[in-house]
Amino acid sequence: MMAKKKRKAYRRRSTEEQIKDLEKEIAALRLQAREEKKFSPDAVFSDRKRLELSRADYAVLVDVSALTIYHWEHSHSKPRLAQLKRWLAVRELSVSDAWKQLGYE
């Protein structure tokens, strides 16, 4: 005789719990919208030039491919949220810090 698998008991979430979860999602979406407003192809290009880096080196800092940087700079695509956060962090770097991270200094 085969043993029956026990089903996991699911508890129905209360309306308050559902509202709280939705409020968290709304806050995350608002944050994403604010961060996306900071992105522009010109901003990517000018920041890369400010740091005096090639697309390949800049891509290493942002943890994407050089082709992705090309696409961002030419309005072919936009970064996903995780990429956007990394790009915003790179924008805060000084030239010397960026070069140190790449091992040039």
N, C-alpha and C positions, 0 to 999 in steps of 0.2 A: 504494500500500500504506500502510495506516495504522500509525503508530507505536504500540506498546503503552505504556500508562502504567506507570510503575514503581511498584510497591507499596512503601510504607514498611515497612522491616523492624522488626518488633516484637520486643523482647527480653522474655522471661519473667522477672518479678521473682522474686528468691529469697525463701524463707520469711522470712529475717531482714529483708529490705526490707519485706515485707508486714506483719510484726509491728511494725516501726518506724512505718510509716504508720498502722496501727491505734492504736498508743499515742498518736500525735499527735492523732488524732481523739478519742480518749477524753479526753485532757487538755482539748481545746477544748470538749467537751460538759460536762465538770465545771465549767469556767470559766463556761459559759453557765448552768448550773444555779445556781451561786452568785450570779450577777448577777440571775437571775430571782427569786431569793428576796428581793432588795432592792426589787423592784417591788411596788407595791400601788396601787390607785386612790386611797386616802387619802394616800399619799406624793406622788402627782402633784399632787393638789389642794393639800395643805399647802405643798409647795414653790412652787407657783405663787403662792399667797397670801403666802408669805414674801418672794418677790421683788416683790410688789405689781404683778403683771402680769395683763393680760387673757389669755384663751385664745389670741387671735390673736398677741399679742406673745410669749407663751410658746412657741407653735408655731413662730415664726420662729427662736427660739433652738435648739429641738430639731430644726428642719428637717423638720417635718411640718405637716399642715394643722390648723386650729383644730378641725375636726370630729374629727380623730384624738385630740386632747387631750380633747375631750368624751367620746369613746368610752372612753378610758383611765380617765377619772375616774368613769365610770358603769359600769365592769366589762363593757362591751360587747365589748372586745377588749384584747389585750395587745400590747406592742411586739415587733417582730422584733428579732433580735440587734443589727443595726446601729443601729436606733432606740434600743434599750435602752442601748447604749454612749454614744450622744449624750445621752440623757436623764441618765445617771449623771454625765456631764461637766457638764451644766447644773446639776445639784444641788450641785456644788462651787463654783459662782459666788457671789460676794457680790452684794448688791443693787446696789451702784454699778457693779460689773463687768458685770452683766446689762444695766443701763440704758445703759452706754457702748456695749456691743455693738449695742444697738438704736438708738443715736444720740440718746438722750434727754439725755445730759449732755455 
